[in-house]
Amino acid sequence: MKTKIYLFFLLAILVSCSDDDSEECIGYRSENVTEVNSPSSVRINESIEIEVKFAVYNGCGKFEKFIESGSEQSKIIEVQAKYEGCICTDNIPIITAIYEFTPSTIGEYELKFKSGETDYITVNIAVTD
């Protein structure tokens, strides 16, 4: 009888100590752009780097990716942040990400970086030969 009780308690301990890390504390969120630094002109097929600044919600936030929509000559660009961690600091850091832009045709390009629900920071870039 003591053996059965001992095995029962041993089994209960093993089950309660199982590795159940199903709560990974990972989330994604679109963040508003606060500043964009870009050249006003570029040559066709030349790649330029556009500096994009945005704030994240807490200290666990970091840049994940850019989400593009629209046409080639008129794009809407959103910043997606990744929040990884269950315990995060309350600071709201400003993060800088680089958006690479390579135009394939000559003309005027309009890049609209989302800075609010219906607000954008618009960058116009002239593409020359």
N, C-alpha and C positions, 0 to 999 in steps of 0.2 A: 504494500500500500504506500509506504514511504517513497518507493521508487516512482510510482505513478504520479504522486504529488510533486516530486522533484522534477520529473520530466515535464509536467504541466507548467511549472514555474519557469523552467528553462525555455520551453517553447514560447511562453508569454513574453519573456525578456527578448528573445530573438525577434519576435514579430514587432515588438515595440521599438526595437533599435534598427529596423530595416532602413535601407538607404532610399528614402522616399523624398528625393529632391525635385519633385515635379514642379515646384514653384521656382522657376528660374529668374523671375523678375526682369523680363525683357519686354520692352514696348517700343512702338514707333509713333511718331507724331510729326505733322507738318509744322514748321516754324516760320515766323515772319522775318523777312530780310530787313536789316536796319541800314545797310550801307553797301553800295556797289562802286568799285573802282575799275574803270575800263578805258582803253584807248578809244578814240572816236573814229579811227580809220584803220584799215588793214588791207593787205594785198590778197588777191584771190588765192585760195588753197594754203594760206599761211595761218598757222595756228597761233592764237593769242590766249593768254591767261587772264581771266577776269576775277578779281578778288571780291568775294561775297562774304559779308559779315551778318551774323544772326545770333540771337540770344536763345539759349536753351532753358528749359523749365527748372532744372536743378543740376547739381554737380555730377549726376550720372549720365547726362546728355552728351552726345558727340555727333559729329556729322556722319550721316549714312550715305545719302545719295541725292542727286538732283532728279526731279521728275519734270519732264518736258511735255508740252502739249502745243497744239497750233501748227502752223505751217513752217517751212524752212525759213522764210523771210520775216515771219512774225511769230515769235515763240513766247509762251508763258512758261516760266521756270519757277518751280517750287523747291524748297529745301526740306528734305526729310531727315529728321534726327532720330537716333537710336538711343534708348534709355536702357542701360544694362546695370542691374544691381538692385538689391532689395532695400538697402539703407543708403540714402543719398544725402549729400550736404544741401543746405538751403541756399547756397550762393547761386546766382544766375549769371554764368559766364558768357562772354561774347566770343563766339567761335568764328574763325576765318576759314573758308573753303575756297578752292580754286575751281572755277568753271572754265573748261577748255572749249574754245569756239574756233571752228575752222570753216569759213564760208566756201561754198563750191561754185557760186556764181557772182557776177559783178552786180552791184546795186546797193540799195539801202536795206539794212536789217534792223528790226526792232526787237529787242529782248526785254521782256517785262518780267521782273523778279517780284514775286508775290510778297507784299509787305503788310497785308491786312486782309480782312475778309473780301473786300472789293477794291483794295488799294494795291498799287504796283510802283516799283521804282523802275522807270523806263530808261533803257540805254539804246541810243541810235548809233549804229556803226556803218560807215561808208566803206564799201568794198570796191577797190580799184584794181586795175590790171597790173 
